[in-house]
Amino acid sequence: MNGGSVVFDTRQLAEWAGGTCEGAVREVRGVTQDTRRLSPGCLYVALRGERFDGHDFVPQAFEGGAAAVMVEGGAGIFARMNNHGQEGGAGIPARMGDHGQECRPSFNHGQEFPCGGAYSPCHLGVIRVADTRRALQDIARAWRARCGAKVIGVTGSAGKTTVKEMLAACCSGAGPVCATQGNLNNDIGLPLSLLTMPQETAFGVFETGTNHPGEIARLADILRPQGAVVSSVGRAHIEFFGSVKAIAREKGELLRVLPQDGFAVLCKETAHFRLLAEMSSAPVVTVSLKTRSADFFGKVLDEMTGRVRVTERASGACVELASGLPGAHNASNLLLAFAAARCAGVTAEAAAEGMRGFTMPGKRWEVQVRNGVTIVNDAYNANPDSMRMALETFMRMPCKGRRIAVLGDMFELGDHAEAAHREVGKKVAMLNPDFFCAVGDRMRGDAAQEAVAAGFPAARVLYASTKANAAKLLSYIAQEGDSVLLKASRGMALEEVLEKFEVRR
């Protein structure tokens, strides 16, 4: 999956962006907005953010080997680098020379660039636009229109990255696939992902994420998918939407842009299924682990290994699939991915073959064994629904010793935060792990209090104000044969607990 970088030229990109091409017309391989991830020969896009201005890093981009830069209008990059290397306009970051002197980049008159190469304005590729963020999106939209791949969009409150990875694996059995790397699924990440898609790609599988109303509609306009999958509808980011129904409407914006000959894949048990189905401009294909009348019905054969038998209603054919991921929610994710692949023209046999090479990105149900202690690192992100599913699955996993749930705060819940964390506390009391390590203000307060109130023994609650403190508590408690779950919102970076966790002999 995911071939090499796509080759563009700056004149072409400037035309798509509605900007101007200055300096030399350069060939570029790849596009980035981050000088830390810049590769030689790429285009650097100078974006403005709340805490940074990418224009300040243009010198570092050229020093790192960028073939060209995209900047916003005005006097331009060369006006900001005057003959004496003095700071002009918004300011060019300084760097230290060999003897500790402060050096500032200077490009005029072919003067020596700090990296040692001779550069002048005529050697540099510059695309000037009014708004670099919008220009990046316009370029991605234009490139998407020129690619012949069958593009499938994936969205959802939980499970969208898992479905995206499973779908990419299923499609890989039938041709070259380009898929979102990690979770680059916002108005910057999606365009960057699209610009990695070679023209010979057969299937494009891309995530669209949101945490504010209106974002999916803008991403859908860039992506223009032939097919779409909604993994789930839940309470993620409910702080900014107010209700689960409003979240469903936001997810449904991906379905509105589908062509009439496209397809939408939905689980019949998804919250607000009918609303989503009515929003789709393409035929709706249904999946279910409960309802046999669904277009794709799945029977879980082994919940711990993710083995599922799928019956396709249209043909009556059956196929067995396995993801290696435990839990009914992952069985449902696999069903969604398989159905989408079939709708995209992948044979059942090719999809099953593709799934044999399936792997998940890190921090998503990543299982490791450290000195006899099984650690489930599911710390990439969390919301009330994914927290519940993770706890239920963890408690059903085989375990020779004790189960220790290390849970951190969930963010972007707004007025629902207290109730959501108390709900987690009730779930802990009901499932009854051997220890509950609460990390963060909300978990130590609302969740732990509710767990104890619901009957969970107070002596088995571990309170950790910091991740370092959690690591110490875990090191003291955990023994060979025990299992540990890590789960929290991304902002907690709960996986850092593992850096200082040591299993005592």
N, C-alpha and C positions, 0 to 999 in steps of 0.2 A: 504493500500500500504506500501511497504518496511517493511520486517519482521525484526527479531532480527539479532544480529551480527553473522557472519559466523565464525566457529571454524576451525583453522588451527593448524599445529604444525611446529616448527621451522626447523626441518629436511626437511620436505616437501617443505617449502618455500625456504630454501637454495638451494634445488635441482632445483626448478623452476627458481630461480634467477641466477643459475650458480655460486653460492658461496659456502661457507663452514659454517657449524653449529658448534659453539664452546660453551663450558659450557654445562649446562643442556639442554636437549631437552624439550622445553616448549610448552604447549598448549596456543594459543593466540586467543582472541576474538576481532576481529576488527583491523584495521590498521589506523594509523594517522601519519602525519608529523608535527603536531602542539601540543606542550606540553600543550597549553592552552585549548585544546579540548580533551585531553587524558583521556581515561577511564581505570579503573583498569583491568589488564589482556590483554591489547592490545599490538600490535607490534608498536614500535616507529621507524620511518624511518628518519634517519639523512640526510637531503638534504642540498646541498650547493646552495646558491643563491648569487645574486650580492651584497646584503647588510647584509647577515647573513651566518652562518655555523651551520647547525643543530647539528653537533657533539658537539658543545659547550653546548647543552642542554640535553645531554644524562643523566647526573646526575639528573636533574629535572624530566626526564622521568621515571627513576627508582623510584625516590622519590614519583612520582605521581601514582605509581602502575603498570607501564608497565611490562609485563611478559618477554619481550625481546626487543632488539634493532637491527636495521640493520645499519651497519656502513661500511665505505669504508676501503679498505685494509691498508697495512702498519703495524706499530707496534701495532695498535689496541687500544681499549678503556682502557684496563687494564694498558697498558704502559703509558697512560696519567694520571693515578691515582697512584702515587707511594706510598711507605710505609708511608710517612709522610704527605700525603694529599697535597703535593706540586703540583703546576701547571706544567704539562708536555706537550710537543708538542704544539698543537694549543690553549691550555688554557682552563681550566674549570671555568665557572662563579662562583664567590663567592656568599655566602649567609650569612646573619647575624644570629648569635646564640642568645640564650636567653638573654645574657648580652651585646649584641651589638658587640661581637667579630666576626671577619671574620672567617667563616668556609668553608673549602673546602672538597668535598666528598672524602672519602677514602674507598676502597673496599678490599684491600689486607689483608690477614691473618684473615678474618672474623671480621675486626674492625667494630665498630658501624657506621651505615649509618646515615646521618643527620636526617632522619625522625624517627629514633629510632629503626629500625629493624636491625638485624645482617645479613650482606650480605658478600659473598666472591665470587670470580670468578666462582667457581663450581656451585653456586646458580643462576647465571645470564645466560639468554639466549641471545646469540650474533650470528647474521648472518653477516658474513664478505663478501663483494662483491667489485668489482672494481669500480662500479659507482652506487650509490644508486638510482638515478633517473631512469636510464635504468633498474635496477633490479626491481623497483616498477612496471614499465611497463611490464616487462617479467612475473612477478608474476600474474598481472591482465590478461595478454594474456592467460597464462596457465589455470587460473581459468575460464575464459570465455569459453575456449574450453571444459571444463568439465561440464558446466552447460547446461541443456536441454531447457532453456527458449528460446522463440522466441524473438530475439533481434531486435529492430528497432532504427535506428539512426536518429537524427533530427539536421539539421543545417539550417542556414539562416542569412541574414544580420539583419533582425528585425523579431520579433514574434516567434523565436525558443523556448524560454522558455514557452510562452503561448501555442504553439502547443504541446510541450512536456507534459505540465500539462494536457491539454485537452485529449491527446492521452492516457496518463496514466489513466485518469478518465474513458474513454471509455473502455479500456481494463480491468479495475477493475471489470466490470460487468461480466467477464467471467473467472476470476482466479486471483491468487496472482500476484502482479505487483511490480517490483523494478524499480525505476526511479531516475534519477539524482536529488540530493537534491540541491535546489537553482540553481546556474549556475556553478557547478563544472565541467567545460567542456573542460579544457585544458589538457596538457600532464601530469599533476599531478592530477587534479580533476577527469578526466575520470577513470584512474586506481583505485583511491580511491572509486569512485562510483561503479565500477564493483565488487570490493571486498566486497561490502555490499550485494551482490545478493545471497540469499540462493539457494541451488540446486533445491528446489521444486518450484521455481519461474516459473510462466507460461509465463509472458511477461516482457521483459526488455526494458525500454524506456530511451535512453541516448542522451544527447546533445553532439555535437562536435562543439567547437568554434575555431575561428582563428582570429588573427590580423596580421599575417605574412605569406607569401607564403610557402607552403610545410607542414603546420601544420595539415591540415585535412587529408592528406595522411597518416601521422604517426598515427593519432588517429584512422583512419579507419582500419589500420592494426591491432591495438589492439582490436577494437570493433568487427570487422567481422560481421556486421549486416545481417540479412536475408531481412530486408526491410529498406527503407530510405525515409525521407521527407525533402524537401527543402522548408522552410517557405516563403522565399523571397530572392531576390537579389537586393542589393542597395549599397549605398555609405559608409556604415560603414567601418572604418579603411582604407579608400581609400588612405590615405597617404602612406601606405606600398604596395599597389597594382598598383596604377597608373591609373586604369580604372575599370569601372563596369564589363566589359567583363572578365578581369583578376580575379575579385572577383567571377564571375560565374564559371570560370574554377576551382578555389579553392574549391568552394562548391561542384562541380561535382566530386571531388575526392572521396567523400563518396559513390557516385553511382557506381564508377568503381569497387569496391570490392564486390558488391552484387552478390550472386549466380544466375545462370540462372533461377532457379525456385523461385527467390525472387521477390521483387517488389519495384518500385520507385514511389512516389506520388508527382506530380507536378501540380501547378496551371497553366492553359493555358495562363494566362495573366502575368506570371512571366517574368521579363526581361531575355532575352537570353534563353527562354524556349527550343528552338531547340537545342542549344549547350548542354544544360543539358541533354536533352533526348538522344542525340547521345552519351553522355559519359556513360550512364547507361548500365551495362551489364545484367540488368534484365528488364522485361517488364515494361513499363511506364503506370501508371494509372493517368488519368487527372481529375482535378476538376475545376469548374468555377462557378462564380455568373453571368456570362454574356453569355456564350456559351452553348446552350442546348445539343450540341453533345458531351460534356464532359462525361466521365464515371460516374462522380457524379456532378449533377447540383443542385445548391442551389438557393432558392428564399428567400430573406430576408423578413420576416413577420413583425418584429418589431426591428428596428435598435438599439433602446435604451436598450432593454433587451437581444439582441443577439439571438432572436428566428428565426430559419431558417427551411424551408421545403426542404428536400434533396430527390432528385429522383435518384435512382440507375439504370443506363441505362441497365445493363446486365439482371436485374430481373424485372425492371419496378416498383419496390417497392418504396413507399414513407414513410418517417419518419420525424417527427418534433423534433428538438433539440433546446436546449437553453443553453447559457453559462452564462448569466447575465452580459456580457461585451458588451458595446456599440461599434458601429462603423462597417463599411463594412469590414475593415481589420480584425476585430475579427470574423466576420461571415465567412470570407475566412479561417482563422485559424481553426475554428471549422470544416469546410468542409474538410480540409486537414487531421485533426485528425481522423474524422469519417471514411474517405476513407481508411486511413492506418489501423485502427482497423478492418475494414471489410476485408481488404486484409490479415490481420493476423489471420483471422478465427473467429472473434467476430461477433455474430449475431447483427442485427440492434437493436433488442429489448434490448439486454444486453448492447450495447454501449449507448443507450438512458438512460437506468437505471443507468449506471455508471456516466454519466454526471450530474445526479441529485446531486451527492456529490462533484461536482467540486468547487474548490477554488483556488485562485491565491496566489503566494508568495507576501510578502509585497513590497511596493513601486512600484507596477505595477498596475496602474489604481485602486489604493486603495482609496475608497470614504469614507469620514467621515464628520460628521456635528459638528461644534464647535460653540456653542452659536448662532445658526441660520445661520452660514456661511458654505456652502458646500465646502469641500476641496477635490480636486482630486490629490492625490499624485502619480504621474507617473515619479518619479525622479530617478528610478533605473538606467536608461541609456537613451541615445538619439543619433540619427544621423539625417541627413537632412530629410530622408524619414519618420522615426518614429515621428519626430517633426511635420511634416506637418500633418500626420494622427491624431496625438493627438490634435492638434489645431482644425482641422476640426470637430472631434468628440465632443470636448469640446464646440464648438460654437453651436452644434446642441442639446446639452443637455438642458432639461428644466431648467429655472432659473427665480426666482421671482424678483431678483434684478439685479445687474450688474455683468459682467464677467471680471475677472482680470487674465490675463495670466502672470505668473511669470516664465520667461525663462532664463536658464543659458547657458553658453558656451558649444559647442560641440567640442570634442577632436578627435585627430588622423585623421585629414582631410588634413594635409600637405598643399600643394599649393592650395588646393580647399577650404581652411578654409574661406577666405574672401568671395568668391562667395557663399558658402553654407550659411553663416550667413546673407548675403544680401538677399538671397532667402527667409530666414525666415522672414526678415523685410518686404519684399513684401507681404508675406502670411498674416502677421499681419495686414498690411494696407488693404488687400482685405477682410479679415474676420471681421475686425473692432471690436475687444473687447473693453470694456469700458476703461480699462487701460492695458498698457503693461509695466510690471516691468522687466527691463533688468539687469541681474546679470552677472558680469564678463566682461573682457576687450572686447571680441568679440561682445557680445550682446549689450554692452553699446556703442560700436563704430559702427561696420559694420551694425548690424541688426537694431539698433535704427535709425541710419542715413538714412538707406534705407527706413525704415517704414515712416519716416517723409517726405522724398523725394517723396514717392509714395502717399502721401496725408493723412497719419495718423496724427491727431492733436498733435503737440509737447507738448501741455499742459497735454496730457494724457499719456505721456511717463514718467515712474519713473526710475531714474538711481540709481542703487545700486552697490557700489564698493565691498561690503562684504555681506555675508549672514545675519549678524547681522543688517546691514543697511537695507536690504530687509525686515527683520522682522519688523523693526520700521515703515517703509513706509506702509507695509501691515496692521499693527495694526492701523495706522492712517486712512487708506482709507477704509478698509473692514467694512461692516455693515451687519446687519441681512438681510438675503435673498440673499446676494451676493454669487457667486461661484468663486473659485480660482483654477487655474491649476498650478502645479509645474512640470517642465520638464527640464532636463539637462543631460549631460554626467555624468557617475558615479563619475568621479574625482571631480566634483563640490559638491557632497554630499548635494544637494539642499534641501533634506528633513530636514536638520538642521534648516532651516528657521522656521519650525513649533515649534521648541523648545522655541523660544522667541516671537512667534506671539500670541497676545492677542486681542480678539475681544472687542472693546469698546462698552459699553452699551449706 
